[in-house]
Amino acid sequence: MDDARKNYDEMLAAVQAFHDKHQLSQHGGEDLPYRIALMAEELGEISACVTKGKTREALAEECADLLILLIGTAISGDFKLDEAFWNKMGQLGNRESRIIEGRIRVSEFRET
């Protein structure tokens, strides 16, 4: 098993252990709408780090919180996040980029 896969497996196991320890599945902690609300909250905290000039360490901590929630959402939603990641990266690799309002966008541009 390569290091990247091992690392993801270890992160997945750690998040699963956290879910088990706190019995998230038995107490609504794996409810997907609830998890979306938690992720939105974390995005707000990430935004605050950037807009309020907080430290790089604070930003890293908030990003880690979001990553933990994403991995937990994969557990709750019963899908393999690492596989979804690589599938999406494959799709993104085939997309075009454009400069829109001075910033780069990589998207499925649809002609209207």
Summary of the structure (lengths in Angstrom):
residues: 112
radius of gyration: 17.0
end to end distance: 45.7
largest distance: 50.7
contacts: 251
relative contact order: 0.11
helix: 69%
strand: 9%
